[in-house]
Each structure stands twice: as structure tokens, then as C-alpha cells.
Amino acid sequence: MPSERARHDERPLSGNGAPRIVGLVIKRQHPGATDVASRLAGWLRARGVTVLAEQPLAGVPDVNVADKAAMVAQADLVLSLGGDGTLLSIARLVGPRGLRILGVNLGGLGFLTEVSSDDALDALERVFAGDYSLDHRSTLAVRVHRRGAVVRAGQAVNDAVINKGALARIIDLCTSIDDERVCAYKADGLIVATPTGSTAYSLSAGGPVVLPSVGVTILSPICPHTLTQRPLVVSDASTVRVELIAPTQEVALTLDGQEGVPLEDGDVVEIAKSPHAVDLVRIGNRGFLSVLREKLHWGER
């Protein structure tokens, strides 16, 4: 049976609890992605499921072409065929309906993906039989304020990163938590991450690994110029505000390493927990610590 959260989810499902509309998102550069998607689409169509897919899969029989935003608005389940980047590209668009994603790894690390391409059909059968659980992942709501106006807003699943350009000079990032001053980070940049993002860029910058179920936000400075500025963990109920002081440098805000926003001197980046969350479909009883050992070889000597 699905987990307690899965059974009581208010997302529209058919009478037997199986998805009625499924989206397909693929890693376009992967040579085998289209073949895997075609095989999964055929399996779904045989069960009367409406299949939504992006333009590269327009030639697959009985597939309805739709962009990612349409999938998020309509689909009961999205299949992400690729790696973590492919999954993040759709997960970042999560809205009020929530979003269920089954990640199919087509190579590489695939820390967020659940099954291999060889096991994808078996995983789908288990989902349709109700034999799955949902791994609830929080996201960040990010807004850029410029001269009193919001000039950009977006979401991030892993992290929001403020980073300088090619010049070697450090930047000043005046940071506060719930309007209480933290410090002015003098660094190459600052990573504000979710627990999901704790195993991504934040980990490379010396941040802690945090279990996804823990309600925190992580601030990890990038190459800080002092030993007194280390990673900081705060409640995810807090609002982080970062004012950029860099009058002569190129600085950008990046969401999940995929969506970039140029920043100007004096811009304030506001980051808080988003009301919208992503549910990753899990098959079997493999937990986060098992994935940590398997993917990152945690604790090995």
C-alpha cells in the first residue's frame, strides 16, 4: 500500500488510485532517452493513461505535446528520464497542486532519481498497484528586490546561489535572518540551500549533510575570507535576506544551477520556505542514509 500521505493526497486520481495523466520529461542530449520514453509511453497508453511530453517526443504515437508548466498544472505524476538536473528542471516549477515525480536515472550520479531505466517499467507497475511511498521535499521561494520593487521571483529545490563573476575580488553580502543581522559575508558568494540541496553545491562548500525531513535552511559561504564565517543552519520558518554590496562587479543569482538572474549593487535577495513542495515517488524501503552510502560512498575509507 502507498504511504499514509499518498493515500490521503487530494490530487485527482482514478478510482483504483492510479494516475490518469502522466508527464514525460527527458534529458534531451541523452541518446537513449527517447527509446526509454517511447517504451514507457506505450505501457501507459495501453492502460488508458493520457501522456504529456515535450516537443522532442512529438513523434511518439498518441503523446500529447505540452511544456513543463502544462505538465505541472495537469499531470498526476511526472516521469523524469535523465539525471538530477532533469528532475530539478521540472520540480522547480511546482505549484499549489504539488507535484509527484518518479526519477528514472539514465546515467551519472542520480542522487535524487529513484530507479534505473531497466527497472522503470517495474516501478510503474508498483505505482499503479499502490505499492510506493512519497518523499516530501520542501522548496525555496526566492525574490529579488531592486529599489523597492520585486524584479524577479522563482523557486528552487536545491539552492539559491549568489556568486561573483570572473574577477578575483570578493563581494560583500550583508545577511540577516528575520530582520536580525547575521554578518556581512566577505566571500566569493553564498549558498542558501534546502535539506535536499545539502548534498549538492553546499556540500562542496563545506556545508553539512541534512536529512530531507529536517525543517531547516542552510547558509554556506563560498570561499569566505575569514575563519569566523562558517556554514549556518537556521529554521526553515525563517526568512533570509541578503543585500549585495559590489558596485563594480558582475554578480548573479542562480536557482538550482539552471536559472540565472544578473544582480546589481544594492539588490536584496529574499529567500524563504515556499508553500509548495515536491513529492518524490519512492519504491521499496531504501531510505536517505542508504542512498547516501550508495551514491556518495558515505563512511568508506
C-alpha positions in Angstrom: 0.0 0.0 0.0 1.2 3.6 -0.5 2.3 5.6 2.5 -0.3 7.4 4.7 0.4 10.7 2.9 -0.1 9.0 -0.5 -3.5 7.6 0.5 -4.8 10.9 1.7 -3.4 13.1 -1.0 -6.1 15.2 -2.6 -4.6 15.1 -6.1 -7.1 13.8 -8.7 -6.7 10.1 -9.2 -8.8 7.4 -10.9 -11.0 5.0 -9.0 -8.2 2.5 -8.3 -5.7 5.2 -7.2 -3.7 5.1 -10.4 -2.6 8.2 -12.2 -4.8 9.3 -15.1 -2.4 11.9 -16.7 1.4 11.3 -16.7 4.0 13.7 -17.9 7.3 12.7 -19.5 10.4 14.9 -19.2 13.7 13.7 -20.8 17.3 14.6 -20.9 17.4 15.8 -24.5 21.1 15.1 -25.0 20.9 11.5 -23.9 21.0 9.1 -26.9 18.7 6.5 -25.3 16.2 8.8 -23.6 13.7 8.8 -26.5 13.7 5.0 -26.6 13.0 4.7 -22.9 10.3 7.3 -23.1 8.6 5.6 -26.0 8.6 2.3 -24.1 7.1 3.9 -21.0 4.5 5.9 -23.1 3.3 2.7 -24.8 2.9 1.0 -21.4 0.9 3.9 -20.1 -1.3 4.3 -23.2 -2.2 0.6 -23.1 -3.8 1.4 -19.7 -5.8 4.3 -20.9 -3.5 7.0 -19.4 -3.1 10.4 -21.1 0.6 11.0 -21.8 2.0 14.6 -21.9 5.5 15.1 -23.3 7.7 17.9 -24.5 8.4 18.7 -28.2 11.3 16.2 -28.7 8.8 13.3 -28.1 6.2 14.7 -30.6 6.8 11.7 -32.9 5.9 9.2 -30.3 2.4 7.7 -31.1 -0.6 9.1 -29.0 1.6 11.5 -27.0 0.2 15.0 -26.3 2.8 17.7 -26.7 3.0 20.0 -23.6 5.6 22.2 -21.9 6.7 21.6 -18.3 4.3 24.2 -17.0 1.4 22.4 -18.5 2.5 19.1 -17.0 2.8 20.6 -13.6 -0.8 22.0 -13.9 -2.4 18.8 -15.2 -0.4 15.6 -14.5 -0.9 13.3 -11.6 2.6 12.0 -12.0 5.7 13.1 -13.9 8.4 10.7 -15.1 11.8 12.4 -15.2 14.2 10.5 -17.5 17.8 11.7 -17.0 19.7 12.7 -14.0 19.2 15.1 -11.1 19.4 18.1 -13.4 16.5 16.8 -15.5 14.4 16.2 -12.4 15.2 19.6 -10.9 14.1 21.3 -14.2 10.5 20.2 -13.6 10.5 20.1 -9.8 11.4 23.8 -9.6 8.0 24.6 -11.3 5.9 23.0 -8.6 2.7 25.0 -7.8 -0.3 24.8 -5.4 -1.3 21.3 -6.7 2.0 19.9 -5.5 4.0 17.6 -7.8 4.8 13.9 -7.9 7.9 12.8 -9.7 9.4 9.4 -10.4 13.0 9.9 -11.3 14.5 7.4 -13.8 18.3 7.6 -13.9 19.9 7.4 -17.3 23.5 7.5 -16.0 25.7 9.5 -13.7 25.2 10.1 -10.0 21.4 10.5 -10.0 21.2 11.2 -6.3 17.5 12.2 -6.5 16.4 9.7 -9.1 14.8 6.5 -7.8 15.2 3.7 -10.4 17.4 2.8 -13.4 16.0 2.7 -16.9 15.9 -1.1 -16.8 13.7 -1.0 -13.7 11.4 1.8 -14.9 8.5 -0.4 -16.1 8.6 -2.5 -12.9 8.5 0.8 -10.9 5.5 2.0 -12.9 3.6 -1.2 -12.2 4.2 -0.8 -8.5 3.0 2.8 -8.6 -0.2 1.7 -10.4 -0.6 -1.1 -7.8 -0.3 1.5 -5.0 3.0 0.0 -3.8 5.0 3.1 -3.3 5.7 6.0 -0.8 6.1 9.7 -1.2 9.3 11.5 -0.1 8.2 15.1 0.8 10.8 17.7 -0.3 10.5 21.4 0.6 11.4 24.2 -1.8 12.6 27.8 -1.6 10.7 30.9 -2.7 13.2 33.5 -3.9 12.6 37.1 -4.7 14.9 39.9 -5.9 14.2 43.4 -4.7 15.6 46.3 -6.6 15.0 49.9 -5.5 11.9 48.8 -3.6 10.3 46.7 -6.3 10.3 42.9 -6.9 12.1 42.4 -10.2 12.3 38.6 -10.2 10.7 35.7 -8.4 11.3 32.0 -8.6 11.6 28.7 -6.8 14.5 26.4 -6.0 14.5 22.8 -4.9 18.3 22.5 -4.1 19.6 26.0 -3.6 19.7 29.7 -4.4 23.3 30.8 -5.0 24.7 34.3 -5.1 28.0 34.2 -6.9 30.5 36.6 -8.4 31.7 36.6 -12.0 35.2 36.0 -13.3 37.0 38.8 -11.4 39.0 37.5 -8.4 37.8 40.2 -6.0 35.5 39.1 -3.2 32.0 40.6 -2.7 30.2 41.8 0.4 26.9 40.1 1.2 25.1 41.7 4.1 22.9 38.9 5.5 20.0 38.9 8.0 17.7 36.3 9.4 14.2 37.5 10.2 15.5 41.1 10.2 18.2 40.3 12.7 21.7 40.9 11.3 24.0 37.9 10.9 27.1 39.5 9.3 28.5 40.8 6.1 29.9 37.8 4.4 33.1 38.7 2.5 33.4 35.8 0.1 33.1 34.6 -3.5 29.4 34.0 -2.8 26.7 32.5 -0.6 24.7 29.3 -1.0 21.2 29.1 0.6 20.1 25.5 0.5 17.2 23.2 1.4 17.9 19.9 3.1 17.6 18.4 -0.4 20.4 20.7 -1.6 22.6 19.9 1.3 24.2 17.1 -0.7 24.8 19.4 -3.8 26.8 22.6 -4.0 26.5 23.4 -0.3 28.3 20.1 0.5 31.2 21.1 -1.8 31.4 24.4 0.1 31.8 22.6 3.4 28.1 22.6 4.4 26.5 19.8 6.5 24.5 16.9 5.1 20.9 17.3 6.4 18.2 14.7 6.2 15.3 15.8 4.0 12.8 15.5 6.8 14.6 18.1 8.9 13.0 21.6 8.7 16.0 23.8 8.2 17.7 26.2 5.7 21.5 26.1 5.3 23.7 29.1 4.6 27.1 28.2 3.2 29.6 30.9 2.2 31.7 30.2 -0.8 35.4 30.7 -0.1 34.9 33.2 2.8 37.8 35.5 3.6 37.8 34.8 7.3 37.6 31.7 9.6 34.8 33.3 11.6 32.3 32.9 8.7 31.3 29.2 8.5 28.1 27.4 7.4 25.0 28.3 9.4 21.8 26.2 9.9 18.6 28.1 10.7 14.9 27.2 10.9 13.1 26.9 7.6 10.4 29.1 9.1 13.0 32.0 8.9 13.4 34.5 6.1 16.9 35.1 4.8 17.7 38.5 3.3 21.0 39.2 1.5 22.0 42.7 0.3 24.7 42.8 -2.4 27.5 45.3 -2.0 29.5 45.0 -5.1 29.4 48.3 -7.1 31.9 47.3 -9.8 31.5 43.6 -10.2 29.3 41.1 -12.1 27.2 39.0 -9.7 24.4 36.6 -10.4 21.7 34.7 -8.6 21.3 31.1 -9.7 18.5 28.8 -8.9 19.4 25.1 -8.8 22.3 25.8 -11.1 20.0 26.2 -14.0 18.2 29.6 -13.9 20.4 32.7 -13.7 19.5 36.3 -12.7 22.0 39.1 -13.0 22.2 41.2 -9.8 23.0 44.9 -9.3 24.7 46.6 -6.5 22.2 47.2 -3.7 19.8 44.4 -4.7 18.3 42.4 -1.9 17.7 38.7 -2.4 14.9 37.4 -0.1 14.7 33.6 0.5 12.0 31.8 2.4 10.4 28.4 2.5 7.9 28.0 -0.3 4.3 26.9 0.4 4.7 24.5 -2.5 6.5 21.1 -2.1 7.6 18.3 -4.3 6.9 14.6 -3.6 9.4 12.2 -5.0 8.0 8.7 -5.6 9.9 6.0 -3.7 9.8 2.3 -4.5 10.8 -0.1 -1.7 12.2 0.8 1.7 15.5 2.4 0.7 16.0 5.5 2.9 18.1 8.6 2.6 21.0 7.2 4.6 21.1 4.1 2.2 21.2 6.5 -0.8 24.0 8.5 0.9 26.1 5.3 1.3 25.3 4.1 -2.2 25.7 7.3 -4.1 28.3 9.2 -2.1 30.1 6.2 -0.6 29.5 7.7 2.8 31.7 6.5 5.6 34.0 4.5 3.3 37.8 4.6 4.0 
